[in-house]
Amino acid sequence: MNLMVNLDVDDLARAQAFYIAAFGLTAARRLGPDVLEMLGAQAPIYLLRKEAGSVGAGDSRRDYSRHWTPVHCDVVVDDLDAALARVLAAGARQEGEIREGRWGRTVAVADPFGHGWCLVQFLGRGYDEIAGT
């Protein structure tokens, strides 16, 4: 199975600038005027320009204010503090405090398009610290 991540955005140029600055992705290619492929993660990320208010899934209308979805992306980083500073400088908003556990540290952020992201720094053996393996 191959995974591709698709993110709806209302401004393709602004989204491209954010994802380059925040996560160090690179713009790989345009797929028409409204789709940009970004590389640099383990899965390609496609930015899809969709107008605010247009119909998304079901009868839902796209709204680029902060919204909740049961799916979010985790970005594994080596240095949580440096990564958080980078995404905040790029335009993300921090949501809550940094949380720490035996396995590592994490913090939630929202990008300028309302999508939720978690920055995760594994410590020690990562999730194996709590999995008992």
N, C-alpha and C positions, 0 to 999 in steps of 0.2 A: 504494500500500500504506500502511496505517496501522498503527502499532505501538502495542501496549498492553503494559504491564509488570504482571505479577501476582506478588505476593509472599505466600507463606504465612507466617502469624504465629500464635503461640499466644494472644496477648493483644491484641485490637484497640485498646483504649484506650491501652495502653503503646506500641504501634506508632505510633498516631496522634501521640502526644506526641513520640516519637523523631524521626519524619520531618519534623514541623514544626520542632522545635528544631535538628536536624542539617542539613537541606537547605532550610528555608524553604518547604516545601510547604504548601498549604492544603487543608483537608478540604472537598470540594465537595458530596458527597451520600452518603447511605447507600443501599445497594441491599440491603435486608433487614437482618436482625440481624448477619450475619457478613461483610459486604462494605462497604468504605469506599473511595470514589474520592478520590484525592489529585491535585491539580493544581499546576502551577508548573514542571514540567519540559516538555521538548518532546513527551513522550508521557505520557498519563495513567498513574498508578500505582494499581493496585487492591490493597488489603490484604485478604487472604482469611483469616478466622479458621478455622484447622483445628487440631484437638486433636493434641497430641504423641502419637505412637504410632499415629495413624490411617494408613491406607494412602494413599500418594502415587502415584508413577508405578511401574508394574509391581507388584512385590511389596514395594517399599521402604516402610518406615515413616517417618513424619515425625519428625525429631529436630532440635530447635532449638539444639543445641550447634553450635559452628563446624563446618561441613562444606564439602567441596569440590564444586564443580560446574563443568563446562566453560563455563558462561555466567556472566558477571558484568556489572555496570553501571559505566560510567565517568561521573563527574560532572566536567564541565569548569568550572573556577573561575578567577577573576581573581587571587586571592591564596591560594596553597596553604597557607601557614602559618596564615592566619586561618581558612580552611576546615577545616583539620585540628583546630585548637583548638576550633572550633564542634562538629564531629562527636564529638570526644572528650568534651567537656562534656555532650553529649546522651546519651552512654552507649556509643559505639563503642569498639573496641579497635584500636590501631595494630598492623599486622603488618609488621615490617621497617622499615628506614630510608627516608627520602626518597631517591629516585633521580633523578639529573639526566642529561640528554643535550642534544645540540644543539637538539632540538625543544622541550624543556621539562622539567618536573619532575613526578614522580608519587609517590604513596604509597598502599599498600593498607591498608584498614581492614575490620573485620568489624562488622556491626551486632549489636544484642542478640539477633537471631533467627537468627544463624549465616550470614547472607548476606554475600558478599564484594563490596566496592565499591572502586574506584580513584578517587582524587582526582587530577585532571590539570590542570596549569597550562601552557598553551602559551607558548613564548617565541619571539621573532623571528617567523618565518613558520610556526611550528608544525610539523606533519608534512612540509610542503614543504621544510624544512631538510634532511631526509634522503631525500626522494623525488626530488631532483634537478630539480624543476620551478621 
